[in-house]
Amino acid sequence: MQTVIPSSSPAQAAPADAAAGTGAPQITEQRLIQAQEALGALKAEIERRLFGQSALVVQGIIGLLARGNVLIEGQPGLGKTLLVRVMSEALHLDFSRIQFTPDLMPADITGSQSLVHDEQGRASLEFRAGPVFSNIVLADEINRATPKTQSALLEAMQEQSVTVAGGRRPLPAPFMVIATQNPIEMEGTYPLPEAQLDRFLLKLEIAFPSFETLRDIGLHTTGQQELATTRVMDKQTLLSLQALVREIAVAPHVAEHAARLTLATHPDAPDAPESIRKYVRYGASPRAMQALILAGRAHALLCGRAWMSEEDIHQVAHPVLRHRMIPSFDAKLENVTNNDLVDQLLASAAQHVRATG
């Protein structure tokens, strides 16, 4: 499914039942309009540099608004690194890139204690921060590093802090890890463990561009003047938008829909579709439920609404769930992908909604 942000739709305040479901104060129409204008400008600026990837840009902004980490999978040259760099430039955030290789060590990510001498020659230990101390961290080709090094990101992704030499050091806010991996080159790679995959709010997949997009890429990126990114938002505005996302109202029946969808990913669940029972070994964790609500709230804000609907959940279901289900051997044998399984989940959920009225 592809998200479309309405360009001129009026902001919509939360209905009474949705506002009552969260107990949060109702968001004013002015705040919604300001948020939609700021996010529309951000989306337009990124799309000006990243041709033909509108759905990817929207999903990346959703991850940013929800304060989540994002895993991007795609062939080389499709714009994974460009998306992250342009996003950080448009937001004027501190950006660091870590190229993951088999010889990369955890201290190369988090930093380490170094022995330094002052002017009098006295020695002391001084902490030198690693590249993880940035607002947006690009973990490029994350599956090329060893599991020991991959795990160095776990604490940062989950707790937004790192522990070095027994001391806990908080990371700057906002903080986001965007990791990339190449799905077609498996030699010399270390697949991400399920525990780390589960810490990514979204997994995005980049499709190969169309003929028209390829033409535009060739025409606009090979001239004498290199395209520059314009700053469209500051850090404080982004932090306020991230806080606004968590004020989006969620009605009880919408939360129940997200919970039912998460539970249906488990093959032993009563409401699991037949395809899930046959092709899934283990379903999604409770983090999937949290991710559906957070990403759904962000999607609702992008659409100019102060309340979340079941359709918002459906729009974010693929990037939230596709990496949280472990397929069975039969799925691999019959070329059934996790995207196919999410399609079946959504079809089953739609039938349930129609049956219950």
C-alpha positions as CSV (number, residue, x, y, z in Angstrom):
1,M,0.0,0.0,0.0
2,Q,1.1,3.5,-0.8
3,T,0.5,6.5,1.5
4,V,-0.8,9.7,-0.1
5,I,-0.6,12.9,1.9
6,P,-3.5,15.1,0.9
7,S,-2.1,18.5,-0.2
8,S,-5.1,20.6,0.5
9,S,-7.3,18.6,2.8
10,P,-8.5,20.5,6.0
11,A,-7.1,19.4,9.3
12,Q,-9.5,17.2,11.2
13,A,-9.8,17.3,15.0
14,A,-10.4,14.1,16.9
15,P,-13.9,12.8,17.3
16,A,-15.3,12.4,20.8
17,D,-14.9,8.6,21.0
18,A,-11.2,8.8,19.9
19,A,-10.3,11.5,22.3
20,A,-12.0,9.6,25.1
21,G,-10.0,6.5,24.2
22,T,-6.7,8.0,25.1
23,G,-7.7,10.5,27.7
24,A,-5.5,13.1,25.9
25,P,-6.6,16.7,25.3
26,Q,-8.0,17.4,21.9
27,I,-5.4,18.9,19.5
28,T,-6.3,22.3,18.1
29,E,-6.9,22.8,14.4
30,Q,-4.1,25.4,14.2
31,R,-1.5,22.9,15.5
32,L,-2.7,20.4,12.9
33,I,-2.4,22.9,10.1
34,Q,1.1,24.0,11.2
35,A,2.2,20.4,11.5
36,Q,0.9,19.5,8.0
37,E,2.6,22.5,6.4
38,A,5.9,21.7,8.1
39,L,5.7,18.0,7.1
40,G,4.6,18.8,3.6
41,A,7.6,21.1,3.1
42,L,9.9,18.4,4.5
43,K,8.4,15.8,2.1
44,A,8.7,18.0,-0.9
45,E,12.3,18.9,-0.2
46,I,13.4,15.3,0.2
47,E,11.5,14.3,-3.0
48,R,13.3,17.1,-4.9
49,R,16.5,15.2,-4.3
50,L,15.2,11.6,-4.3
51,F,13.4,11.0,-7.5
52,G,10.4,8.6,-7.8
53,Q,10.5,7.4,-4.2
54,S,7.4,9.1,-2.7
55,A,6.3,6.1,-0.7
56,L,9.8,5.6,0.7
57,V,10.0,9.2,1.7
58,V,6.7,9.1,3.5
59,Q,7.6,5.9,5.4
60,G,11.0,7.4,6.4
61,I,9.2,10.5,7.8
62,I,6.8,8.3,9.7
63,G,9.8,6.5,11.4
64,L,11.3,9.9,12.2
65,L,8.0,11.2,13.7
66,A,7.5,8.1,15.8
67,R,11.1,8.2,17.2
68,G,11.8,4.8,15.7
69,N,14.7,3.1,14.1
70,V,14.4,2.1,10.4
71,L,15.9,-0.7,8.4
72,I,16.1,-0.1,4.6
73,E,16.6,-3.0,2.2
74,G,17.4,-2.5,-1.4
75,Q,19.9,-3.1,-4.2
76,P,22.9,-0.8,-4.5
77,G,22.4,2.6,-6.1
78,L,18.7,3.0,-5.3
79,G,19.1,6.0,-3.0
80,K,19.2,4.5,0.5
81,T,22.2,6.6,1.7
82,L,20.9,9.7,-0.2
83,L,17.6,9.5,1.6
84,V,19.2,9.6,5.0
85,R,21.7,12.3,4.1
86,V,19.1,14.6,2.6
87,M,16.7,14.1,5.5
88,S,19.4,15.1,8.0
89,E,20.3,18.2,5.8
90,A,16.7,19.3,5.5
91,L,16.3,19.1,9.2
92,H,19.7,20.5,10.0
93,L,20.5,17.6,12.3
94,D,23.9,16.1,13.3
95,F,24.5,13.2,10.9
96,S,27.1,10.4,11.0
97,R,27.7,7.4,8.8
98,I,29.2,4.1,10.0
99,Q,30.4,1.8,7.2
100,F,29.9,-1.7,8.7
101,T,32.7,-4.1,7.9
102,P,33.8,-7.5,9.4
103,D,36.7,-5.9,11.2
104,L,34.6,-3.1,12.8
105,M,34.7,-3.2,16.6
106,P,32.0,-2.1,19.1
107,A,34.3,0.8,20.4
108,D,34.4,2.1,16.8
109,I,30.7,2.8,17.2
110,T,30.2,3.8,20.8
111,G,33.6,5.4,21.6
112,S,36.1,4.6,24.2
113,Q,38.3,5.8,27.1
114,S,41.6,7.2,26.0
115,L,44.7,8.1,28.1
116,V,45.5,11.8,27.8
117,H,48.1,14.0,29.4
118,D,47.6,17.6,30.5
119,E,50.2,20.4,30.3
120,Q,51.8,19.3,33.6
121,G,52.2,15.7,32.2
122,R,49.5,14.2,34.4
123,A,47.7,11.3,32.9
124,S,43.9,10.8,33.0
125,L,41.2,8.9,31.1
126,E,39.0,10.9,28.8
127,F,36.0,9.6,26.9
128,R,36.0,10.1,23.2
129,A,32.5,9.8,21.7
130,G,32.0,7.5,18.8
131,P,29.8,8.3,15.7
132,V,26.7,7.0,17.5
133,F,26.6,10.3,19.3
134,S,24.6,12.0,16.5
135,N,21.0,12.8,15.8
136,I,20.7,10.5,12.7
137,V,23.1,7.6,12.5
138,L,23.4,5.7,9.2
139,A,24.5,2.1,9.8
140,D,25.5,1.3,6.2
141,E,25.4,-2.4,5.2
142,I,24.8,-3.4,8.8
143,N,24.7,-7.1,8.0
144,R,28.4,-7.0,7.0
145,A,29.6,-6.6,10.7
146,T,29.9,-9.4,13.2
147,P,27.1,-10.1,15.7
148,K,29.3,-8.7,18.5
149,T,29.5,-5.4,16.7
150,Q,25.9,-5.4,15.6
151,S,24.9,-5.8,19.2
152,A,26.7,-2.5,20.1
153,L,23.8,-0.7,18.5
154,L,21.1,-2.6,20.5
155,E,21.4,-0.4,23.7
156,A,21.5,2.8,21.6
157,M,18.4,1.8,19.6
158,Q,16.4,0.7,22.6
159,E,17.5,3.0,25.4
160,Q,19.0,5.9,23.4
161,S,22.1,5.7,25.5
162,V,25.3,3.7,25.6
163,T,27.3,2.2,28.4
164,V,31.1,2.6,28.2
165,A,33.5,1.7,31.0
166,G,30.6,1.2,33.4
167,G,29.2,4.6,32.8
168,R,25.9,5.3,31.1
169,R,26.0,8.1,28.5
170,P,22.8,9.5,27.0
171,L,22.6,10.1,23.3
172,P,21.4,13.5,21.8
173,A,17.7,14.1,21.1
174,P,16.3,13.5,18.6
175,F,18.1,10.2,17.9
176,M,17.4,7.7,15.1
177,V,19.3,4.7,13.6
178,I,18.7,4.1,9.9
179,A,20.4,0.9,8.8
180,T,20.8,-0.4,5.3
181,Q,21.4,-3.8,3.9
182,N,21.7,-5.4,0.4
183,P,19.3,-8.3,-0.1
184,I,21.1,-9.8,-3.1
185,E,24.7,-10.1,-1.8
186,M,25.0,-12.7,1.0
187,E,28.7,-13.7,0.9
188,G,30.5,-12.3,3.9
189,T,27.4,-11.1,5.7
190,Y,25.9,-11.9,9.1
191,P,22.1,-11.9,9.1
192,L,20.6,-9.7,11.8
193,P,19.3,-11.7,14.8
194,E,15.5,-11.5,15.5
195,A,16.1,-9.6,18.7
196,Q,17.8,-6.8,16.7
197,L,15.3,-6.9,13.8
198,D,12.5,-6.4,16.4
199,R,14.0,-3.1,17.5
200,F,13.5,-1.6,14.1
201,L,10.2,0.2,14.1
202,L,9.9,-0.2,10.3
203,K,11.6,-2.2,7.5
204,L,11.4,-0.4,4.2
205,E,11.9,-1.9,0.8
206,I,13.1,0.1,-2.2
207,A,11.7,-0.9,-5.6
208,F,13.7,-0.4,-8.8
209,P,12.8,3.0,-10.4
210,S,10.5,3.2,-13.5
211,F,11.7,4.3,-16.9
212,E,10.5,7.9,-16.4
213,T,12.4,8.1,-13.0
214,L,15.6,6.7,-14.5
215,R,15.4,9.4,-17.2
216,D,14.9,12.1,-14.6
217,I,17.8,10.8,-12.5
218,G,20.1,10.9,-15.5
219,L,19.0,14.4,-16.5
220,H,19.1,16.1,-13.1
221,T,22.1,14.5,-11.4
222,T,24.8,14.6,-14.0
223,G,25.1,18.3,-14.8
224,Q,27.7,20.8,-13.7
225,Q,25.7,22.1,-10.7
226,E,25.1,19.6,-7.9
227,L,21.6,19.8,-6.3
228,A,21.7,21.3,-2.8
229,T,19.3,20.6,0.1
230,T,17.4,23.5,1.6
231,R,16.8,23.5,5.4
232,V,13.1,23.4,5.9
233,M,12.8,22.6,9.6
234,D,14.8,23.1,12.8
235,K,15.5,20.6,15.6
236,Q,13.0,22.2,18.0
237,T,10.2,22.0,15.5
238,L,10.9,18.3,14.9
239,L,10.9,17.6,18.7
240,S,7.5,19.3,19.0
241,L,6.1,17.3,16.1
242,Q,7.4,14.0,17.7
243,A,5.6,15.0,20.9
244,L,2.4,15.9,18.9
245,V,2.4,12.4,17.4
246,R,1.9,10.9,20.8
247,E,-1.1,13.2,21.4
248,I,-3.0,11.7,18.4
249,A,-6.1,10.1,19.8
250,V,-6.7,6.4,19.5
251,A,-10.2,5.0,20.0
252,P,-10.6,1.7,21.9
253,H,-11.8,-0.2,18.8
254,V,-8.8,1.0,16.8
255,A,-6.4,-0.3,19.5
256,E,-8.3,-3.6,19.5
257,H,-7.9,-3.8,15.7
258,A,-4.1,-3.4,16.1
259,A,-4.0,-5.9,18.9
260,R,-6.0,-8.4,16.8
261,L,-3.7,-7.9,13.8
262,T,-0.6,-8.5,15.9
263,L,-2.1,-11.6,17.6
264,A,-3.1,-13.0,14.2
265,T,0.6,-13.2,13.2
266,H,1.0,-16.2,15.5
267,P,0.1,-19.6,13.9
268,D,-1.5,-20.9,17.1
269,A,-3.8,-17.8,17.5
270,P,-7.6,-18.6,17.1
271,D,-8.0,-15.8,14.5
272,A,-4.8,-16.6,12.5
273,P,-5.5,-17.0,8.8
274,E,-4.7,-20.4,7.2
275,S,-1.6,-18.9,5.4
276,I,-0.2,-17.8,8.8
277,R,-0.8,-21.3,10.3
278,K,1.0,-22.9,7.4
279,Y,3.8,-20.5,6.6
280,V,4.8,-18.8,9.9
281,R,6.9,-20.4,12.7
282,Y,6.8,-17.4,15.1
283,G,4.7,-14.3,15.1
284,A,5.3,-10.7,16.0
285,S,6.2,-9.6,19.5
286,P,4.3,-6.9,21.6
287,R,6.7,-4.4,20.0
288,A,4.7,-4.8,16.8
289,M,1.6,-3.6,18.6
290,Q,3.4,-0.6,19.9
291,A,4.9,0.0,16.4
292,L,1.4,-0.2,14.7
293,I,0.0,2.4,17.1
294,L,3.0,4.8,16.9
295,A,3.4,4.6,13.1
296,G,-0.4,4.8,12.7
297,R,-0.4,8.0,14.8
298,A,2.4,9.5,12.7
299,H,0.5,8.5,9.5
300,A,-2.7,10.2,10.8
301,L,-0.7,13.4,11.6
302,L,0.7,13.4,8.1
303,C,-2.8,13.2,6.8
304,G,-3.9,16.2,8.9
305,R,-6.0,14.3,11.5
306,A,-5.9,14.4,15.3
307,W,-7.2,10.8,15.5
308,M,-6.1,7.5,14.2
309,S,-8.2,5.1,12.2
310,E,-8.0,1.5,11.2
311,E,-6.9,2.6,7.7
312,D,-3.8,4.2,9.3
313,I,-2.9,0.8,10.7
314,H,-3.4,-0.8,7.3
315,Q,-1.1,1.8,5.7
316,V,1.8,1.0,8.0
317,A,1.2,-2.7,8.4
318,H,3.7,-3.9,5.8
319,P,6.8,-2.0,7.1
320,V,5.8,-2.8,10.7
321,L,5.2,-6.5,10.3
322,R,7.2,-7.8,7.4
323,H,10.4,-8.2,9.4
324,R,8.7,-9.5,12.6
325,M,7.4,-12.8,11.3
326,I,9.7,-15.8,11.0
327,P,8.7,-17.9,8.0
328,S,8.6,-21.7,8.0
329,F,10.5,-23.9,5.7
330,D,7.3,-24.4,3.6
331,A,7.2,-20.6,3.0
332,K,10.7,-20.6,1.6
333,L,10.0,-23.7,-0.5
334,E,6.9,-22.2,-2.1
335,N,8.3,-18.7,-2.4
336,V,5.8,-17.2,0.0
337,T,7.1,-13.8,1.2
338,N,6.4,-12.0,4.4
339,N,4.7,-9.3,2.2
340,D,2.3,-11.9,0.9
341,L,1.6,-13.0,4.5
342,V,0.8,-9.4,5.5
343,D,-1.5,-9.1,2.6
344,Q,-3.4,-12.2,3.9
345,L,-3.5,-10.7,7.4
346,L,-5.0,-7.4,6.1
347,A,-7.6,-9.3,4.0
348,S,-8.6,-11.4,7.0
349,A,-8.8,-8.3,9.2
350,A,-11.0,-6.5,6.6
351,Q,-13.4,-9.5,6.6
352,H,-13.6,-9.4,10.3
353,V,-14.4,-5.7,10.2
354,R,-17.2,-6.3,7.7
355,A,-18.6,-9.2,9.7
356,T,-18.8,-7.2,12.9
357,G,-20.2,-4.2,11.2
